[in-house]
Amino acid sequence: MLQLDSVTCSFGAFRALDGASLAVGKDEFVALVGANGAGKTTLLRAVSGIVAPSTGSITFDGKPIAGRAPKDILRAGVAHCPEERKLWPALTVAENLSLGAYTRRDAGAVARDMDRVLTLFPRLAERRSQAAGTLSGGEQQMVAVGRALMSSPRLLMLDEPTLGLAPIVIEALFETIRSIHASGTAVLLVEQNAVLALSHAQRAYVIENGRIVREGQGRALLADPAIQASYLGRRAGKGRDREDGGEAAARH
């Protein structure tokens, strides 16, 4: 379904992605893990058309999408739920959700998808008329995921959906993500919590300094001593505090 081949993205002299290759098959749940500044966010932004690769190719359903406008990539079936949610705080929950369907003209199907999102997230149904900026962090993340679903994607890309959330909220959110995947939507998850990501993903990639350095079954990578040493021990904790200036620039 999604294929990246030797993709490079540069910001001045800095290479946020350096020949990265990755694939997500139809109905797959794939994770991308790595330290802060490794290139995870840039990879998702390249797929969704926010940044343009300098070299390499990106295809979706066999058709090139690199360099296309984000709205065209969204129409093709790729939805991007960004880091830090990026909601419109003064708009209501329902209005924020509706913005996810802005490229669609099938009003009946949009209404059904709204019902689906509110069923997936009952808390949002209770707060549909409330300003998004007044919600808790967990509720705002529900809105962000629901907004992405309103485009009726075949591939849902999630960038750090658990960031800043309490453990009980993370557990509930992942139950919902599993439900979305089980319904037939492919998932590409970017997540610094390697245990969480690798435990749920069918396949996973490890990215370091813009390069894909490992790939394999999620649980197999979770059991790999090298991955444990790099991402599940003290080094992972220190890496979490590092922010690479180049990728930070790519986010803004």
VMD Tcl script that draws the C-alpha trace (Angstrom):
set ca {
  {0.00 0.00 0.00}
  {2.57 2.60 1.17}
  {6.16 2.36 -0.07}
  {9.09 4.67 0.66}
  {12.30 3.98 -1.25}
  {15.59 5.73 -0.34}
  {13.86 8.93 0.75}
  {16.03 11.87 1.77}
  {14.71 15.10 3.27}
  {17.08 17.96 4.00}
  {16.70 21.23 5.87}
  {19.67 23.32 4.90}
  {22.76 21.23 5.58}
  {20.86 18.91 7.93}
  {19.46 15.61 6.62}
  {16.39 14.70 8.64}
  {15.90 11.59 6.48}
  {18.88 9.92 4.86}
  {17.85 7.24 2.36}
  {14.96 5.89 4.41}
  {12.94 2.95 3.04}
  {9.73 1.67 4.64}
  {6.56 -0.17 3.61}
  {3.07 -0.59 5.05}
  {0.89 -3.28 3.51}
  {-2.88 -3.30 3.27}
  {-4.47 -3.74 6.71}
  {-1.05 -3.81 8.45}
  {-0.17 -2.26 11.81}
  {3.40 -0.96 11.49}
  {5.38 0.98 14.10}
  {8.31 3.36 13.65}
  {10.41 3.81 16.78}
  {13.47 5.89 17.55}
  {14.83 8.63 19.78}
  {13.79 12.27 19.56}
  {15.27 13.88 16.47}
  {15.76 10.55 14.67}
  {13.50 11.54 11.75}
  {10.16 9.97 12.70}
  {8.04 13.10 12.37}
  {9.79 14.13 9.16}
  {9.00 10.75 7.60}
  {5.28 11.15 8.30}
  {5.34 14.74 7.06}
  {7.01 13.58 3.85}
  {4.28 10.98 3.28}
  {1.48 13.48 3.92}
  {3.02 16.11 1.63}
  {3.98 18.68 4.25}
  {7.66 18.41 3.34}
  {9.08 17.42 -0.05}
  {11.76 14.75 -0.37}
  {14.95 15.82 -2.11}
  {15.60 12.28 -3.36}
  {13.82 8.93 -3.38}
  {10.22 7.96 -4.06}
  {6.98 7.61 -2.11}
  {4.08 5.65 -3.57}
  {0.60 4.83 -2.32}
  {-1.31 2.06 -4.08}
  {1.49 2.06 -6.64}
  {1.01 5.74 -7.53}
  {3.65 8.40 -6.75}
  {2.54 10.89 -4.10}
  {5.82 12.69 -3.27}
  {5.41 16.36 -4.08}
  {1.62 16.22 -4.31}
  {-0.49 18.65 -2.30}
  {-1.48 17.41 1.18}
  {-5.19 17.64 0.33}
  {-4.66 15.35 -2.68}
  {-2.79 12.82 -0.54}
  {-5.63 13.00 1.99}
  {-8.16 12.34 -0.77}
  {-6.07 9.35 -1.89}
  {-6.66 7.76 1.51}
  {-3.76 8.81 3.78}
  {-4.65 10.61 7.02}
  {-2.04 12.15 9.33}
  {-2.79 12.66 13.03}
  {0.01 15.05 14.01}
  {2.06 15.33 17.16}
  {0.63 17.81 19.70}
  {-2.85 17.39 18.14}
  {-3.02 20.76 16.31}
  {-6.70 21.38 17.14}
  {-8.65 24.62 16.75}
  {-9.17 25.37 20.46}
  {-12.03 27.87 20.03}
  {-14.06 25.51 17.82}
  {-16.30 22.84 19.28}
  {-15.50 19.14 19.29}
  {-18.02 18.59 16.47}
  {-16.55 21.42 14.40}
  {-13.01 20.09 14.80}
  {-14.17 16.63 13.75}
  {-16.00 18.04 10.74}
  {-12.80 19.71 9.53}
  {-11.37 16.23 8.98}
  {-13.93 15.70 6.22}
  {-13.29 18.98 4.39}
  {-12.20 17.24 1.18}
  {-15.32 15.06 1.04}
  {-18.62 15.70 -0.71}
  {-20.49 12.54 0.35}
  {-22.65 14.10 3.08}
  {-24.45 10.89 4.02}
  {-21.22 8.95 4.48}
  {-19.69 11.85 6.41}
  {-22.64 11.77 8.83}
  {-22.16 8.02 9.29}
  {-18.46 8.51 9.95}
  {-19.28 11.18 12.53}
  {-21.54 8.66 14.28}
  {-18.74 6.09 14.10}
  {-16.21 8.46 15.69}
  {-18.61 9.40 18.47}
  {-19.25 5.69 19.09}
  {-15.51 4.98 19.24}
  {-15.07 7.91 21.64}
  {-18.23 8.19 23.79}
  {-16.62 10.99 25.80}
  {-16.62 13.14 22.67}
  {-20.32 12.49 22.15}
  {-20.90 13.94 25.61}
  {-18.76 16.99 24.78}
  {-19.54 17.53 21.12}
  {-20.69 21.14 21.75}
  {-17.77 21.99 24.05}
  {-14.79 24.07 22.88}
  {-11.87 21.75 22.12}
  {-9.46 23.97 24.04}
  {-11.31 23.26 27.30}
  {-10.87 19.48 27.07}
  {-8.33 17.37 28.93}
  {-5.22 16.20 27.09}
  {-6.65 12.74 26.60}
  {-9.91 14.10 25.25}
  {-8.05 16.40 22.86}
  {-6.09 13.39 21.56}
  {-9.41 11.62 20.94}
  {-10.53 14.61 18.88}
  {-7.29 14.55 16.88}
  {-7.64 10.85 16.08}
  {-11.34 11.25 15.33}
  {-10.65 14.18 13.00}
  {-8.21 12.02 11.03}
  {-10.81 9.26 10.79}
  {-13.35 11.70 9.36}
  {-11.43 11.66 6.07}
  {-12.28 7.93 5.80}
  {-8.63 6.90 5.40}
  {-7.24 3.58 4.30}
  {-3.96 4.43 6.06}
  {-3.96 6.23 9.40}
  {-0.61 7.73 10.46}
  {-0.30 8.58 14.16}
  {2.54 10.75 15.48}
  {3.22 10.25 19.22}
  {-0.46 9.79 20.19}
  {0.40 8.94 23.82}
  {2.59 12.00 24.46}
  {1.80 13.53 27.86}
  {-1.11 11.21 28.64}
  {-1.79 9.28 31.84}
  {-1.32 5.48 31.72}
  {-5.04 4.73 32.02}
  {-5.77 7.09 29.11}
  {-2.99 5.52 27.03}
  {-4.47 2.07 27.58}
  {-7.91 3.21 26.46}
  {-6.49 5.02 23.43}
  {-4.59 1.94 22.30}
  {-7.71 -0.18 22.64}
  {-9.36 2.23 20.22}
  {-6.39 2.18 17.82}
  {-6.54 -1.62 17.82}
  {-10.26 -1.40 17.05}
  {-9.59 0.97 14.15}
  {-6.99 -1.41 12.75}
  {-9.29 -4.42 13.21}
  {-11.96 -2.63 11.17}
  {-9.64 -2.68 8.13}
  {-7.66 0.56 8.36}
  {-3.88 0.22 8.02}
  {-1.91 2.00 10.77}
  {1.56 3.56 10.75}
  {2.41 4.48 14.33}
  {5.28 6.75 15.39}
  {5.93 6.27 19.08}
  {8.82 6.84 21.50}
  {7.34 4.32 23.94}
  {9.05 1.36 22.30}
  {7.48 -1.25 24.58}
  {4.00 -0.03 23.77}
  {4.62 0.29 20.04}
  {6.46 -3.00 19.54}
  {3.96 -4.91 21.67}
  {1.08 -3.95 19.38}
  {2.64 -3.66 15.93}
  {2.76 -6.56 13.51}
  {5.97 -5.16 12.02}
  {8.25 -2.34 13.06}
  {11.17 -0.23 11.92}
  {13.88 1.41 14.00}
  {15.18 4.77 12.79}
  {18.43 6.46 13.86}
  {19.80 9.72 12.48}
  {17.37 9.63 9.56}
  {18.25 6.06 8.56}
  {16.23 2.88 8.98}
  {18.64 0.60 10.85}
  {16.42 -2.35 11.80}
  {13.12 -3.90 10.79}
  {11.20 -7.01 11.76}
  {8.23 -8.39 13.65}
  {7.22 -6.12 16.50}
  {7.58 -8.62 19.32}
  {10.79 -10.05 17.87}
  {12.36 -6.57 17.97}
  {11.03 -6.07 21.49}
  {12.92 -9.19 22.58}
  {16.14 -8.19 20.79}
  {18.93 -7.40 23.30}
  {20.30 -4.60 21.11}
  {16.88 -2.91 20.97}
  {16.45 -3.39 24.71}
  {19.81 -1.79 25.39}
  {19.14 1.17 23.08}
  {15.46 1.89 23.76}
  {14.33 0.18 26.94}
  {17.12 1.14 29.34}
  {18.71 4.28 30.68}
  {20.03 5.29 27.27}
  {16.46 5.45 25.97}
  {15.50 7.72 28.84}
  {18.35 10.09 28.05}
  {17.59 10.00 24.34}
  {14.01 11.01 25.07}
  {15.24 14.31 26.44}
  {17.27 15.16 23.34}
  {15.71 17.26 20.64}
  {17.47 17.50 17.33}
  {17.29 21.04 16.01}
  {16.77 19.91 12.43}
  {13.70 17.85 13.15}
  {12.37 20.52 15.47}
  {12.62 22.92 12.52}
  {10.79 20.42 10.34}
  {7.82 20.50 12.69}
  {7.30 24.25 12.29}
}
mol new
graphics top color blue
foreach p $ca { graphics top sphere $p radius 0.5 }
foreach p [lrange $ca 0 end-1] q [lrange $ca 1 end] { graphics top cylinder $p $q radius 0.2 }
display resetview
